[in-house]
Amino acid sequence: MTRDLHALLRQQTADLHRRLDSAPALLALMRPGLTPRAYAEALRRYEAAHAGVEPALQVLAPACPPGLPPYRSRLPALHADLAWLQAPPPAPPERSGAGPAMGPAAYLGMRYVLEGSTQGARVISARLARHLPQACEQASAFWRLQACAAAGWPALCACLDRPPRDAVEQADILQGARFAFATFIDVFLAAEPPS
């Protein structure tokens, strides 16, 4: 069992992180020539991914450790941006039950992925301001929320810098992170955007 959960998560999810970062819809956000349509497609993928993870996170919200601010859903901001772009949000994902059974500590693993995305969001937001300024000004509620949520990253890291109580807690945290990454990867690497 490792003494540093943050290092463990980084190590155990590095391949998943690289895979997600290679998604064409994410890479498109960073490049010149981004069209409003491609921007809306990326936001629809973000919405579908968050809609897949946030319900599981909410179920485990009572496990939010002291000192970590409660999670703020990204869905309302994504819906606002998609409305401005006149792109309806994707249909809600089909639910086949309550999702995977996860222990309470999985909450931290999911938060690691969701809050970690706030760090990359700063880079994406800056590129959007250059490559698609009008959309960045008008359809940027998601990016503004990500910027605000980034302030909670140090608190999350502090929670992860403590040793796990036991091997079960460590496994649950890893399961939560893998679930969140897998959800985002499934959405962002799907051939067709969510409809």
ZAROVEX-400151 format. One record per residue: residue number from 1; residue in one letter; y, z, x of N, C-alpha, C, O, CB in turn. Coordinates in steps of 0.05 Angstrom, whole numbers, plus 5000, padded with zeros to 4 digits. Glycine has a CB too. Example, Ala and Ser with C-alpha at 12.3 -4.5 7.8 and 13.67 -1.06 7.14 Angstrom:
<nodes>
resi, resn, n_north, n_up, n_east, ca_north, ca_up, ca_east, c_north, c_up, c_east, o_north, o_up, o_east, cb_north, cb_up, cb_east
1, A, 4886, 5156, 5264, 4910, 5156, 5246, 4934, 5156, 5264, 4934, 5169, 5285, 4911, 5181, 5226
2, S, 4955, 5142, 5257, 4979, 5143, 5273, 5001, 5157, 5258, 5023, 5161, 5268, 4988, 5114, 5282
</nodes>
This chain:
<nodes>
resi, resn, n_north, n_up, n_east, ca_north, ca_up, ca_east, c_north, c_up, c_east, o_north, o_up, o_east, cb_north, cb_up, cb_east
1, M, 4976, 5000, 5017, 5000, 5000, 5000, 5025, 5000, 5018, 5027, 5015, 5037, 5000, 5025, 4981
2, T, 5043, 4983, 5011, 5068, 4980, 5028, 5088, 5003, 5021, 5087, 5014, 4999, 5081, 4953, 5023
3, R, 5105, 5008, 5040, 5125, 5028, 5036, 5151, 5016, 5024, 5168, 5030, 5014, 5132, 5042, 5062
4, D, 5154, 4990, 5025, 5179, 4977, 5016, 5172, 4955, 4995, 5163, 4934, 5002, 5194, 4965, 5040
5, L, 5177, 4961, 4970, 5171, 4943, 4949, 5187, 4917, 4950, 5176, 4895, 4944, 5176, 4956, 4922
6, H, 5211, 4919, 4959, 5228, 4895, 4961, 5215, 4875, 4981, 5213, 4851, 4975, 5257, 4903, 4970
7, A, 5207, 4885, 5004, 5195, 4867, 5024, 5168, 4856, 5013, 5162, 4833, 5018, 5190, 4882, 5050
8, L, 5153, 4873, 4999, 5128, 4864, 4988, 5132, 4842, 4967, 5118, 4821, 4968, 5113, 4888, 4975
9, L, 5151, 4845, 4950, 5157, 4825, 4930, 5166, 4799, 4943, 5157, 4777, 4935, 5178, 4835, 4910
10, R, 5184, 4802, 4962, 5193, 4778, 4976, 5170, 4763, 4989, 5168, 4738, 4987, 5214, 4785, 4998
11, Q, 5152, 4778, 5002, 5129, 4765, 5015, 5109, 4753, 4995, 5100, 4731, 4998, 5115, 4786, 5033
12, Q, 5102, 4769, 4974, 5081, 4760, 4956, 5090, 4738, 4936, 5074, 4725, 4924, 5072, 4784, 4940
13, T, 5117, 4734, 4934, 5126, 4713, 4915, 5141, 4691, 4930, 5153, 4674, 4917, 5145, 4726, 4895
14, A, 5140, 4690, 4956, 5155, 4670, 4972, 5147, 4642, 4964, 5164, 4625, 4960, 5150, 4674, 5002
15, D, 5121, 4637, 4960, 5112, 4610, 4953, 5122, 4602, 4925, 5130, 4580, 4920, 5081, 4608, 4954
16, L, 5121, 4622, 4907, 5131, 4616, 4880, 5160, 4610, 4880, 5170, 4592, 4866, 5125, 4640, 4861
17, H, 5175, 4626, 4896, 5204, 4622, 4898, 5210, 4594, 4909, 5227, 4580, 4898, 5216, 4643, 4916
18, R, 5196, 4586, 4930, 5201, 4559, 4942, 5194, 4537, 4921, 5208, 4517, 4919, 5184, 4555, 4967
19, R, 5172, 4542, 4907, 5164, 4522, 4887, 5186, 4518, 4865, 5193, 4496, 4858, 5137, 4530, 4874
20, L, 5196, 4541, 4855, 5217, 4540, 4835, 5242, 4526, 4847, 5254, 4510, 4833, 5224, 4568, 4825
21, D, 5250, 4534, 4871, 5274, 4523, 4883, 5272, 4492, 4887, 5292, 4479, 4890, 5280, 4536, 4909
22, S, 5248, 4482, 4887, 5244, 4453, 4891, 5245, 4437, 4865, 5242, 4413, 4865, 5218, 4447, 4905
23, A, 5249, 4451, 4842, 5250, 4437, 4816, 5273, 4417, 4815, 5296, 4424, 4821, 5252, 4458, 4793
24, P, 5267, 4392, 4807, 5288, 4372, 4806, 5312, 4380, 4789, 5335, 4374, 4797, 5277, 4346, 4796
25, A, 5308, 4393, 4767, 5330, 4400, 4749, 5348, 4421, 4763, 5372, 4421, 4758, 5320, 4412, 4723
26, L, 5337, 4438, 4780, 5353, 4457, 4795, 5368, 4443, 4817, 5392, 4448, 4822, 5336, 4480, 4805
27, L, 5354, 4426, 4832, 5366, 4412, 4854, 5389, 4394, 4844, 5409, 4391, 4858, 5345, 4395, 4868
28, A, 5386, 4383, 4820, 5407, 4366, 4809, 5433, 4381, 4805, 5455, 4369, 4807, 5398, 4354, 4782
29, L, 5432, 4407, 4799, 5456, 4423, 4796, 5472, 4425, 4821, 5496, 4432, 4821, 5448, 4451, 4786
30, M, 5459, 4420, 4844, 5472, 4424, 4870, 5483, 4398, 4881, 5497, 4398, 4902, 5453, 4436, 4889
31, R, 5478, 4376, 4868, 5485, 4350, 4880, 5508, 4336, 4866, 5512, 4340, 4842, 5460, 4332, 4880
32, P, 5523, 4319, 4881, 5543, 4303, 4869, 5530, 4283, 4849, 5506, 4277, 4851, 5560, 4287, 4890
33, G, 5545, 4274, 4830, 5535, 4255, 4810, 5521, 4269, 4786, 5510, 4255, 4769, 5515, 4237, 4823
34, L, 5523, 4295, 4785, 5511, 4309, 4762, 5526, 4300, 4736, 5550, 4300, 4735, 5513, 4340, 4765
35, T, 5510, 4292, 4716, 5522, 4284, 4691, 5521, 4307, 4671, 5506, 4325, 4674, 5506, 4259, 4679
36, P, 5539, 4306, 4650, 5537, 4326, 4630, 5509, 4328, 4617, 5500, 4349, 4610, 5558, 4321, 4608
37, R, 5496, 4305, 4614, 5469, 4305, 4602, 5449, 4320, 4620, 5433, 4336, 4610, 5460, 4276, 4598
38, A, 5450, 4315, 4646, 5432, 4329, 4665, 5439, 4358, 4666, 5421, 4375, 4668, 5434, 4316, 4693
39, Y, 5464, 4365, 4664, 5473, 4393, 4663, 5461, 4407, 4638, 5450, 4429, 4640, 5503, 4396, 4663
40, A, 5464, 4393, 4615, 5453, 4405, 4590, 5422, 4408, 4592, 5411, 4428, 4583, 5460, 4387, 4566
41, E, 5409, 4388, 4605, 5380, 4391, 4608, 5373, 4415, 4625, 5354, 4430, 4618, 5368, 4365, 4621
42, A, 5387, 4420, 4646, 5382, 4443, 4663, 5387, 4469, 4647, 5371, 4488, 4649, 5400, 4443, 4688
43, L, 5408, 4470, 4632, 5414, 4494, 4616, 5392, 4498, 4594, 5385, 4521, 4588, 5441, 4492, 4602
44, R, 5382, 4476, 4583, 5360, 4479, 4563, 5335, 4490, 4577, 5321, 4506, 4565, 5353, 4451, 4551
45, R, 5330, 4482, 4601, 5307, 4493, 4616, 5312, 4523, 4622, 5294, 4539, 4619, 5303, 4478, 4642
46, Y, 5336, 4530, 4630, 5343, 4559, 4634, 5338, 4574, 4608, 5326, 4596, 4608, 5372, 4562, 4644
47, E, 5347, 4563, 4586, 5344, 4577, 4560, 5315, 4581, 4554, 5307, 4602, 4546, 5358, 4561, 4538
48, A, 5299, 4560, 4557, 5270, 4562, 4551, 5256, 4582, 4569, 5239, 4598, 4560, 5256, 4535, 4554
49, A, 5264, 4583, 4594, 5251, 4602, 4613, 5259, 4631, 4606, 5242, 4648, 4605, 5260, 4595, 4642
50, H, 5285, 4635, 4600, 5293, 4662, 4593, 5281, 4670, 4566, 5273, 4693, 4563, 5324, 4663, 4591
51, A, 5278, 4651, 4548, 5265, 4658, 4522, 5236, 4665, 4526, 5224, 4679, 4510, 5268, 4634, 4503
52, G, 5224, 4655, 4548, 5196, 4662, 4554, 5193, 4689, 4567, 5172, 4702, 4565, 5184, 4641, 4570
53, V, 5213, 4698, 4582, 5211, 4723, 4598, 5224, 4746, 4584, 5213, 4768, 4584, 5223, 4719, 4625
54, E, 5247, 4742, 4571, 5262, 4764, 4561, 5248, 4781, 4540, 5251, 4805, 4540, 5288, 4754, 4549
55, P, 5232, 4769, 4522, 5218, 4786, 4502, 5198, 4806, 4516, 5196, 4829, 4508, 5202, 4769, 4483
56, A, 5184, 4797, 4537, 5166, 4814, 4552, 5182, 4836, 4566, 5173, 4859, 4567, 5149, 4798, 4572
57, L, 5205, 4829, 4576, 5222, 4849, 4589, 5232, 4870, 4569, 5233, 4894, 4575, 5247, 4835, 4602
58, Q, 5240, 4861, 4545, 5249, 4879, 4524, 5228, 4899, 4516, 5234, 4923, 4512, 5258, 4864, 4500
59, V, 5203, 4890, 4515, 5181, 4908, 4508, 5179, 4931, 4528, 5173, 4954, 4521, 5154, 4893, 4506
60, L, 5185, 4925, 4553, 5182, 4945, 4574, 5209, 4958, 4581, 5210, 4973, 4601, 5171, 4932, 4599
61, A, 5230, 4953, 4566, 5257, 4964, 4572, 5257, 4994, 4575, 5273, 5004, 4591, 5276, 4956, 4550
62, P, 5241, 5010, 4560, 5241, 5038, 4565, 5233, 5046, 4594, 5238, 5069, 4602, 5222, 5052, 4546
63, A, 5221, 5028, 4609, 5213, 5033, 4636, 5236, 5028, 4656, 5232, 5031, 4680, 5189, 5016, 4644
64, C, 5259, 5021, 4646, 5282, 5016, 4664, 5288, 5042, 4679, 5294, 5062, 4667, 5307, 5006, 4648
65, P, 5287, 5041, 4706, 5291, 5066, 4721, 5320, 5076, 4719, 5338, 5060, 4716, 5283, 5062, 4750
66, P, 5324, 5102, 4722, 5351, 5113, 4723, 5366, 5100, 4747, 5355, 5095, 4768, 5350, 5144, 4727
67, G, 5391, 5094, 4742, 5408, 5082, 4762, 5409, 5051, 4761, 5426, 5039, 4774, 5398, 5090, 4789
68, L, 5390, 5039, 4746, 5390, 5010, 4743, 5403, 5003, 4716, 5393, 5012, 4696, 5361, 4998, 4745
69, P, 5425, 4988, 4716, 5438, 4981, 4691, 5418, 4967, 4673, 5401, 4952, 4683, 5463, 4964, 4696
70, P, 5420, 4970, 4646, 5403, 4956, 4628, 5407, 4926, 4631, 5428, 4916, 4639, 5408, 4964, 4598
71, Y, 5386, 4911, 4626, 5387, 4882, 4628, 5404, 4871, 4606, 5403, 4879, 4583, 5358, 4870, 4626
72, R, 5421, 4851, 4612, 5437, 4837, 4593, 5425, 4809, 4589, 5422, 4794, 4607, 5467, 4834, 4602
73, S, 5417, 4804, 4564, 5405, 4778, 4558, 5423, 4755, 4565, 5447, 4756, 4561, 5397, 4777, 4528
74, R, 5411, 4735, 4577, 5426, 4710, 4584, 5426, 4690, 4561, 5441, 4671, 4561, 5414, 4698, 4609
75, L, 5410, 4695, 4541, 5407, 4676, 4519, 5432, 4670, 4504, 5438, 4647, 4499, 5386, 4685, 4500
76, P, 5448, 4690, 4495, 5473, 4684, 4481, 5492, 4666, 4497, 5504, 4648, 4486, 5487, 4709, 4473
77, A, 5494, 4671, 4523, 5512, 4655, 4540, 5501, 4626, 4542, 5516, 4607, 4541, 5514, 4667, 4568
78, L, 5475, 4623, 4545, 5463, 4597, 4546, 5467, 4582, 4520, 5473, 4558, 4520, 5433, 4598, 4553
79, H, 5464, 4596, 4498, 5468, 4583, 4472, 5497, 4574, 4469, 5503, 4552, 4458, 5461, 4602, 4448
80, A, 5516, 4590, 4478, 5545, 4582, 4477, 5550, 4557, 4494, 5564, 4539, 4485, 5563, 4606, 4486
81, D, 5539, 4557, 4518, 5543, 4533, 4535, 5531, 4508, 4523, 5543, 4487, 4523, 5532, 4538, 4563
82, L, 5507, 4511, 4512, 5493, 4488, 4500, 5509, 4478, 4476, 5510, 4454, 4470, 5465, 4495, 4492
83, A, 5520, 4496, 4460, 5536, 4489, 4437, 5561, 4473, 4446, 5568, 4453, 4433, 5545, 4513, 4421
84, W, 5574, 4482, 4467, 5598, 4467, 4477, 5590, 4439, 4486, 5605, 4420, 4481, 5611, 4482, 4500
85, L, 5566, 4437, 4498, 5557, 4411, 4507, 5544, 4394, 4485, 5535, 4372, 4489, 5536, 4414, 4529
86, Q, 5544, 4405, 4460, 5532, 4392, 4437, 5503, 4386, 4442, 5493, 4365, 4434, 5548, 4367, 4429
87, A, 5489, 4404, 4455, 5461, 4402, 4461, 5447, 4426, 4448, 5450, 4448, 4457, 5455, 4400, 4492
88, P, 5432, 4421, 4427, 5419, 4444, 4414, 5400, 4458, 4433, 5387, 4445, 4449, 5405, 4435, 4388
89, P, 5398, 4484, 4430, 5378, 4498, 4447, 5350, 4489, 4440, 5345, 4479, 4417, 5380, 4529, 4444
90, P, 5331, 4491, 4458, 5304, 4483, 4452, 5292, 4500, 4429, 5302, 4522, 4424, 5286, 4485, 4476
91, A, 5272, 4489, 4416, 5258, 4505, 4395, 5247, 4530, 4408, 5238, 4529, 4432, 5236, 4488, 4381
92, P, 5246, 4552, 4394, 5234, 4576, 4406, 5205, 4570, 4414, 5191, 4556, 4401, 5234, 4600, 4385
93, P, 5197, 4582, 4437, 5170, 4577, 4446, 5150, 4588, 4427, 5154, 4608, 4413, 5166, 4590, 4474
94, E, 5127, 4574, 4425, 5106, 4584, 4408, 5094, 4609, 4420, 5088, 4609, 4444, 5084, 4562, 4403
95, R, 5091, 4629, 4404, 5081, 4654, 4414, 5051, 4656, 4405, 5045, 4654, 4381, 5097, 4678, 4403
96, S, 5035, 4660, 4424, 5006, 4665, 4418, 5000, 4694, 4424, 4984, 4700, 4442, 4987, 4645, 4434
97, G, 5012, 4712, 4409, 5008, 4740, 4414, 5032, 4752, 4428, 5054, 4740, 4429, 4983, 4745, 4431
98, A, 5028, 4775, 4440, 5050, 4790, 4452, 5055, 4782, 4481, 5072, 4795, 4494, 5045, 4819, 4449
99, G, 5040, 4763, 4491, 5043, 4757, 4520, 5023, 4773, 4536, 5007, 4787, 4524, 5072, 4762, 4530
100, P, 5024, 4770, 4562, 5005, 4785, 4578, 5009, 4815, 4577, 5031, 4825, 4575, 5006, 4775, 4607
101, A, 4986, 4829, 4577, 4988, 4858, 4578, 4998, 4866, 4606, 4985, 4859, 4626, 4960, 4872, 4571
102, M, 5019, 4881, 4607, 5030, 4890, 4632, 5038, 4919, 4631, 5046, 4929, 4610, 5055, 4873, 4640
103, G, 5034, 4933, 4653, 5041, 4961, 4654, 5071, 4964, 4656, 5085, 4944, 4662, 5028, 4974, 4678
104, P, 5082, 4988, 4651, 5111, 4992, 4651, 5125, 4983, 4676, 5148, 4974, 4675, 5116, 5021, 4646
105, A, 5112, 4986, 4699, 5125, 4979, 4724, 5130, 4949, 4727, 5145, 4940, 4744, 5108, 4989, 4748
106, A, 5116, 4933, 4710, 5121, 4904, 4711, 5151, 4898, 4704, 5161, 4877, 4712, 5103, 4889, 4690
107, Y, 5164, 4917, 4691, 5192, 4914, 4685, 5208, 4908, 4711, 5225, 4890, 4711, 5203, 4939, 4671
108, L, 5203, 4923, 4732, 5217, 4919, 4757, 5211, 4892, 4769, 5229, 4880, 4781, 5210, 4941, 4777
109, G, 5187, 4883, 4767, 5180, 4857, 4778, 5195, 4834, 4763, 5205, 4816, 4776, 5150, 4852, 4776
110, M, 5196, 4836, 4737, 5211, 4816, 4722, 5241, 4817, 4728, 5254, 4796, 4731, 5206, 4820, 4691
111, R, 5251, 4841, 4730, 5280, 4844, 4737, 5285, 4833, 4765, 5307, 4821, 4769, 5288, 4874, 4736
112, Y, 5266, 4836, 4783, 5270, 4825, 4810, 5275, 4795, 4809, 5292, 4785, 4822, 5245, 4831, 4827
113, V, 5260, 4781, 4792, 5263, 4752, 4790, 5289, 4745, 4775, 5305, 4729, 4784, 5239, 4740, 4775
114, L, 5294, 4758, 4752, 5318, 4752, 4736, 5344, 4759, 4751, 5363, 4744, 4751, 5317, 4767, 4710
115, E, 5344, 4783, 4763, 5368, 4791, 4777, 5371, 4776, 4804, 5393, 4771, 4813, 5368, 4821, 4782
116, G, 5349, 4769, 4816, 5350, 4754, 4841, 5363, 4727, 4836, 5376, 4716, 4854, 5322, 4750, 4852
117, S, 5359, 4716, 4812, 5371, 4690, 4806, 5402, 4692, 4806, 5415, 4671, 4809, 5361, 4680, 4779
118, T, 5413, 4715, 4803, 5442, 4718, 4803, 5453, 4712, 4831, 5476, 4703, 4834, 5451, 4746, 4795
119, Q, 5437, 4716, 4851, 5446, 4711, 4879, 5449, 4681, 4884, 5468, 4672, 4895, 5426, 4723, 4899
120, G, 5429, 4665, 4875, 5431, 4636, 4878, 5451, 4624, 4859, 5462, 4602, 4864, 5404, 4624, 4873
121, A, 5457, 4638, 4837, 5475, 4627, 4817, 5503, 4624, 4828, 5518, 4606, 4820, 5476, 4646, 4792
122, R, 5510, 4641, 4848, 5537, 4638, 4860, 5540, 4611, 4874, 5561, 4598, 4872, 5541, 4661, 4880
123, V, 5519, 4603, 4888, 5520, 4577, 4902, 5520, 4554, 4882, 5536, 4535, 4884, 5495, 4574, 4921
124, I, 5503, 4556, 4861, 5502, 4535, 4841, 5529, 4532, 4827, 5539, 4510, 4823, 5480, 4540, 4820
125, S, 5541, 4555, 4819, 5566, 4555, 4805, 5588, 4542, 4821, 5604, 4526, 4811, 5574, 4583, 4797
126, A, 5589, 4547, 4847, 5609, 4535, 4864, 5605, 4505, 4866, 5625, 4490, 4866, 5608, 4547, 4893
127, R, 5580, 4496, 4867, 5575, 4467, 4868, 5583, 4454, 4842, 5593, 4432, 4841, 5545, 4462, 4875
128, L, 5577, 4468, 4820, 5584, 4457, 4793, 5614, 4453, 4791, 5623, 4433, 4780, 5573, 4475, 4771
129, A, 5629, 4472, 4801, 5658, 4470, 4800, 5668, 4445, 4814, 5688, 4434, 4806, 5671, 4495, 4812
130, R, 5654, 4437, 4835, 5662, 4413, 4850, 5652, 4387, 4836, 5666, 4367, 4834, 5652, 4414, 4878
131, H, 5627, 4388, 4827, 5614, 4363, 4818, 5617, 4357, 4788, 5616, 4334, 4780, 5585, 4365, 4824
132, L, 5622, 4378, 4772, 5625, 4374, 4744, 5646, 4394, 4733, 5640, 4412, 4718, 5598, 4378, 4729
133, P, 5671, 4391, 4742, 5691, 4412, 4737, 5697, 4417, 4707, 5700, 4441, 4700, 5717, 4404, 4750
134, Q, 5698, 4397, 4690, 5704, 4402, 4662, 5682, 4419, 4649, 5688, 4438, 4635, 5707, 4376, 4647
135, A, 5657, 4412, 4654, 5635, 4428, 4643, 5635, 4456, 4654, 5629, 4475, 4640, 5608, 4414, 4648
136, C, 5642, 4458, 4680, 5643, 4484, 4692, 5664, 4502, 4680, 5660, 4526, 4677, 5647, 4481, 4723
137, E, 5686, 4490, 4672, 5707, 4505, 4659, 5700, 4513, 4631, 5705, 4535, 4622, 5733, 4489, 4659
138, Q, 5688, 4495, 4616, 5683, 4499, 4587, 5655, 4510, 4581, 5652, 4526, 4563, 5687, 4473, 4573
139, A, 5635, 4501, 4595, 5607, 4509, 4589, 5596, 4525, 4612, 5577, 4517, 4626, 5589, 4484, 4584
140, S, 5609, 4549, 4617, 5601, 4565, 4640, 5596, 4594, 4633, 5597, 4611, 4651, 5622, 4563, 4662
141, A, 5591, 4600, 4608, 5586, 4628, 4600, 5562, 4639, 4615, 5562, 4662, 4624, 5582, 4630, 4570
142, F, 5541, 4623, 4619, 5517, 4632, 4633, 5524, 4639, 4662, 5515, 4660, 4672, 5496, 4610, 4632
143, W, 5540, 4622, 4675, 5546, 4627, 4703, 5565, 4650, 4706, 5562, 4665, 4726, 5559, 4602, 4716
144, R, 5583, 4654, 4687, 5600, 4678, 4688, 5584, 4704, 4684, 5588, 4723, 4698, 5622, 4676, 4667
145, L, 5565, 4703, 4666, 5547, 4726, 4662, 5530, 4731, 4686, 5526, 4754, 4694, 5529, 4722, 4637
146, Q, 5520, 4710, 4699, 5505, 4714, 4723, 5522, 4727, 4745, 5512, 4744, 4760, 5494, 4686, 4733
147, A, 5547, 4718, 4747, 5565, 4730, 4767, 5569, 4760, 4762, 5569, 4776, 4780, 5592, 4715, 4767
148, C, 5573, 4767, 4736, 5576, 4796, 4730, 5550, 4811, 4735, 5551, 4833, 4746, 5584, 4799, 4700
149, A, 5528, 4799, 4728, 5502, 4813, 4731, 5495, 4816, 4761, 5480, 4834, 4768, 5480, 4797, 4718
150, A, 5506, 4800, 4778, 5501, 4802, 4807, 5509, 4829, 4818, 5498, 4838, 4838, 5516, 4780, 4822
151, A, 5528, 4842, 4805, 5536, 4869, 4814, 5513, 4889, 4812, 5514, 4910, 4825, 5560, 4878, 4797
152, G, 5493, 4884, 4795, 5470, 4902, 4792, 5448, 4898, 4813, 5430, 4914, 4815, 5458, 4899, 4765
153, W, 5450, 4877, 4829, 5430, 4871, 4850, 5426, 4894, 4869, 5403, 4901, 4875, 5437, 4846, 4865
154, P, 5447, 4907, 4880, 5442, 4929, 4898, 5427, 4953, 4885, 5411, 4966, 4898, 5469, 4939, 4909
155, A, 5433, 4957, 4859, 5418, 4979, 4845, 5389, 4972, 4843, 5371, 4989, 4846, 5430, 4984, 4817
156, L, 5383, 4947, 4837, 5355, 4938, 4835, 5341, 4941, 4862, 5319, 4951, 4864, 5353, 4909, 4825
157, C, 5355, 4933, 4883, 5344, 4935, 4910, 5339, 4964, 4917, 5319, 4970, 4930, 5363, 4922, 4931
158, A, 5357, 4982, 4909, 5352, 5011, 4914, 5327, 5020, 4900, 5312, 5036, 4912, 5376, 5027, 4905
159, C, 5322, 5011, 4876, 5297, 5018, 4862, 5272, 5008, 4877, 5251, 5020, 4877, 5297, 5008, 4833
160, L, 5275, 4984, 4888, 5253, 4972, 4902, 5249, 4982, 4931, 5228, 4977, 4943, 5256, 4942, 4903
161, D, 5269, 4995, 4941, 5267, 5005, 4969, 5252, 5032, 4971, 5251, 5043, 4993, 5295, 5008, 4981
162, R, 5242, 5041, 4949, 5227, 5066, 4950, 5197, 5059, 4949, 5190, 5038, 4939, 5234, 5085, 4926
163, P, 5180, 5076, 4960, 5152, 5070, 4959, 5141, 5072, 4930, 5151, 5089, 4915, 5136, 5089, 4978
164, P, 5121, 5056, 4923, 5110, 5058, 4896, 5094, 5084, 4895, 5085, 5095, 4915, 5091, 5034, 4890
165, R, 5092, 5094, 4870, 5077, 5119, 4866, 5047, 5115, 4872, 5034, 5133, 4883, 5080, 5129, 4837
166, D, 5037, 5092, 4866, 5008, 5087, 4870, 5003, 5057, 4870, 5021, 5041, 4865, 4991, 5101, 4849
167, A, 4978, 5050, 4875, 4970, 5022, 4877, 4973, 5008, 4849, 4979, 4984, 4848, 4942, 5019, 4887
168, V, 4969, 5023, 4828, 4972, 5011, 4801, 5001, 5003, 4796, 5006, 4981, 4786, 4963, 5031, 4779
169, E, 5020, 5020, 4803, 5048, 5013, 4800, 5055, 4988, 4817, 5069, 4970, 4807, 5066, 5037, 4808
170, Q, 5046, 4987, 4841, 5051, 4965, 4859, 5040, 4939, 4846, 5054, 4918, 4846, 5039, 4969, 4887
171, A, 5016, 4940, 4836, 5003, 4917, 4824, 5018, 4908, 4799, 5022, 4884, 4794, 4974, 4922, 4816
172, D, 5028, 4927, 4783, 5043, 4921, 4759, 5070, 4907, 4765, 5078, 4888, 4752, 5048, 4946, 4742
173, I, 5083, 4917, 4786, 5108, 4905, 4794, 5104, 4876, 4803, 5119, 4858, 4795, 5122, 4921, 4817
174, L, 5083, 4872, 4819, 5077, 4845, 4828, 5069, 4827, 4804, 5077, 4804, 4803, 5054, 4845, 4848
175, Q, 5054, 4838, 4785, 5047, 4822, 4761, 5072, 4813, 4746, 5073, 4790, 4737, 5028, 4838, 4743
176, G, 5091, 4831, 4742, 5116, 4825, 4728, 5131, 4802, 4742, 5141, 4784, 4729, 5133, 4849, 4725
177, A, 5133, 4804, 4768, 5147, 4783, 4784, 5133, 4757, 4782, 5145, 4736, 4778, 5150, 4792, 4813
178, R, 5107, 4757, 4784, 5091, 4732, 4783, 5093, 4720, 4755, 5095, 4695, 4752, 5062, 4737, 4790
179, F, 5093, 4737, 4734, 5096, 4726, 4707, 5123, 4713, 4704, 5124, 4690, 4693, 5093, 4750, 4687
180, A, 5144, 4725, 4713, 5171, 4714, 4710, 5173, 4688, 4726, 5183, 4667, 4715, 5193, 4733, 4719
181, F, 5164, 4688, 4750, 5165, 4663, 4766, 5149, 4641, 4753, 5158, 4618, 4751, 5155, 4668, 4795
182, A, 5125, 4648, 4744, 5107, 4628, 4732, 5120, 4616, 4707, 5118, 4592, 4702, 5080, 4640, 4724
183, T, 5133, 4632, 4691, 5147, 4622, 4667, 5169, 4603, 4674, 5171, 4581, 4663, 5159, 4646, 4651
184, F, 5185, 4610, 4694, 5207, 4592, 4703, 5195, 4566, 4715, 5206, 4545, 4709, 5225, 4606, 4723
185, I, 5175, 4569, 4731, 5162, 4545, 4743, 5151, 4526, 4722, 5155, 4502, 4723, 5140, 4554, 4763
186, D, 5137, 4538, 4702, 5126, 4521, 4681, 5148, 4505, 4667, 5144, 4482, 4661, 5111, 4538, 4661
187, V, 5170, 4518, 4661, 5192, 4505, 4647, 5206, 4485, 4665, 5212, 4462, 4656, 5212, 4526, 4636
188, F, 5213, 4493, 4689, 5229, 4475, 4706, 5214, 4452, 4719, 5225, 4432, 4726, 5242, 4492, 4728
189, L, 5187, 4455, 4721, 5172, 4433, 4733, 5158, 4416, 4711, 5143, 4398, 4718, 5151, 4444, 4752
190, A, 5162, 4423, 4686, 5151, 4406, 4665, 5163, 4379, 4666, 5187, 4376, 4672, 5155, 4420, 4636
191, A, 5147, 4358, 4661, 5158, 4331, 4663, 5180, 4326, 4643, 5200, 4313, 4649, 5135, 4311, 4658
192, E, 5177, 4337, 4619, 5197, 4333, 4598, 5213, 4359, 4594, 5201, 4381, 4595, 5184, 4324, 4571
193, P, 5239, 4358, 4589, 5254, 4382, 4583, 5245, 4393, 4557, 5234, 4379, 4540, 5284, 4376, 4583
194, P, 5249, 4419, 4552, 5242, 4432, 4527, 5256, 4418, 4504, 5279, 4409, 4506, 5248, 4462, 4527
195, S, 5243, 4415, 4481, 5255, 4403, 4458, 5256, 4421, 4435, 5266, 4414, 4413, 5241, 4377, 4450
</nodes>
